[in-house]
Amino acid sequence: MRDESNRGDGGVPHLSPEEFRELGHRLVDWVADYQQRLESFPVRSQVAPGEVASKLPLRPPEEGLDGVKGWDAVLKDLEDVILPGVTHWQSPSFFAYFPANASGPAVLGELLSAGLGVQGMLWSTSPAATELETRVVDWLVDLLGLPEDFRSTSARGGGVIQGTASEATLVAMVAARERVRRGGAPADSEWVAYASTQAHSSVLKAAMLCGVAHGAEDTTHVRLIETNDRYGMRPELLERAILQDLEAGRVPFFVCATVGSTSSGAVDPVRAIGEVMARTPVRSTGGWLHIDAAWAGSALVCPEHRDLLDSMNRVDSFAFNPHKWLLTNFDCNAFFTRDRQALLDALSVTPEYLRNAASASGAVIDYRDWQVPLGRRFRALKLWFVLRHYGAKGLRAHIREHVRLAKCFESWVKEDARFELAVPRSLSLVCFRLKPLPGESAKDTDARNRELLERVNASGKVFLTHTVLPSVEEAPARYILRMAIGAATTEERHVRAAWELLVASVR
Ligand SMILES: *Cc1c(COP(=O)(O)O)cnc(C)c1O
């Protein structure tokens, strides 16, 4: 017989606070144990497609669980069905993509956010959700050394937490288009956005979403500018493209500069791009410069990395992901703009049912007007916990340790005659490959590198990923391996073990 004591009048089997406490303690223990046994799992999940689904019932359960006791079965499935299908992003030997590092304080903040169950779309729907968020994003302005006019207390600027860098780019793009439209460009203009060939695919996706680009192949309305041999945008080619477009009657309205590209950590010349926009009529017609620093932005907590951004003078918005490399579990993007009114102009719509005195007074921020969805979670809590727990010193130490480890790895690559760096190290990202053998074709070098990567990943001991760097200045395109260091648990011994495994796997 199930215990009926917690049922309300409607017979709904909620957990009582006491049951929740008991189960909650078990699950917090589970997560702490998981942290302790992280190294015992293959880093990359080894299941075949459909394997997890095949162990799950096709139909939902008709009967719920038999109280807390019934949860034993759920926890067993968690171990037997779910865990084998998990790739362990928090493993100290996870070096793939970019990190998505989590931390104890962030996980607890997430738990609290779920426990409060607040929906913070308007200031009035939970004042603390808005005011804490405003304060922590302003703290980030200090921590990263961003311009004062990105602060919420400045005359026209402010920051907000978006879900992802992709949403940040979309929001910047629609704000830009609306600003240029209000400046006099016809609404049905042929809009053109610019980024480098190395920009993240989310720039193209944003243009597709807001109707600027007609499909993923539309290189007329999203111009991907060629790069130099370090994969940074060539500003003179941006200028040429803008002038061609103006000549053809199109309307350049948005440039996305990447600081720390996803492929190779490349950095676009922000100052020169801003100068191009100022020299051509782009800036004077309201055109917008957005910085996508999704991964590398976190490194700005260290003053020694602030030269990544050679100038912020003409930057309209800047976004980075604390959910990549600042110990705040996914999702958490910090977005800053100098022109908050442009966001409101593009995104604010007020139906009667959301009207309220606080909003009408103009004295409060309603973050729903700064983002795509209406509803929003209390994400500021996890960022607040992280910032308070680690402090600026702790965050700097975290970034510096990963950069130090990447320098070690870089030096081992350089010392081994069989390997080479593909591009100079970027912060904690090392792009490298097996050198071409004498007389070997580019295709065969690529194949040897691909096979090496597959061998090390199949071992389950590490997980690295690859990219293809495009052909520049006569040099052919290259398949290369990426060593992206950034898990909170990674120590020097893990980086050394990864290198030793790579070396031992060369055939
Ligand atoms: C990871 C990454 C993105 C996408 O991040 P999301 O937050 O997942 O949207 C965008 N730009 C760059 C440069 C990235 O590295």
The ligand as an SDF file (V2000), in Angstrom:
LIG
                    3D

 15 15  0  0  0  0  0  0  0  0999 V2000
   30.3150   28.3230  -28.0900 C   0  0  0  0  0  0  0  0  0  0  0  0
   30.2390   29.5190  -28.9500 C   0  0  0  0  0  0  0  0  0  0  0  0
   29.0120   30.0580  -29.3430 C   0  0  0  0  0  0  0  0  0  0  0  0
   27.7010   29.3950  -29.0550 C   0  0  0  0  0  0  0  0  0  0  0  0
   27.4120   29.4060  -27.7210 O   0  0  0  0  0  0  0  0  0  0  0  0
   25.9520   29.1000  -27.1750 P   0  0  0  0  0  0  0  0  0  0  0  0
   25.9730   29.7630  -25.8460 O   0  0  0  0  0  0  0  0  0  0  0  0
   25.8390   27.6280  -27.1010 O   0  0  0  0  0  0  0  0  0  0  0  0
   24.9640   29.6890  -28.1030 O   0  0  0  0  0  0  0  0  0  0  0  0
   29.0170   31.2390  -30.0550 C   0  0  0  0  0  0  0  0  0  0  0  0
   30.1700   31.8410  -30.3890 N   0  0  0  0  0  0  0  0  0  0  0  0
   31.3650   31.3460  -30.0540 C   0  0  0  0  0  0  0  0  0  0  0  0
   32.6190   32.0670  -30.4470 C   0  0  0  0  0  0  0  0  0  0  0  0
   31.4390   30.1590  -29.3250 C   0  0  0  0  0  0  0  0  0  0  0  0
   32.6380   29.6500  -29.0010 O   0  0  0  0  0  0  0  0  0  0  0  0
  1  2  1  0
  2  3  1  0
  2 14  2  0
  3  4  1  0
  3 10  2  0
  4  5  1  0
  5  6  1  0
  6  7  2  0
  6  8  1  0
  6  9  1  0
 10 11  1  0
 11 12  2  0
 12 13  1  0
 12 14  1  0
 14 15  1  0
M  END
$$$$
